């Protein structure tokens, strides 16, 4: 009762394929991959912007002293 066996996963896969069709599953996975890629790119861009802002703040602090 704790974990699913191989036959359980095959039944789940069959139900998903019946409900969504064989063509929609790869399309959904592609959309998910694009979403993850866009998220990672956004996080990378935000980190670079934060780094630039931090450098500007540090430079302004040095000018005040």
Long-range contacts (C-beta under 8 A, 24 or more apart in sequence): none
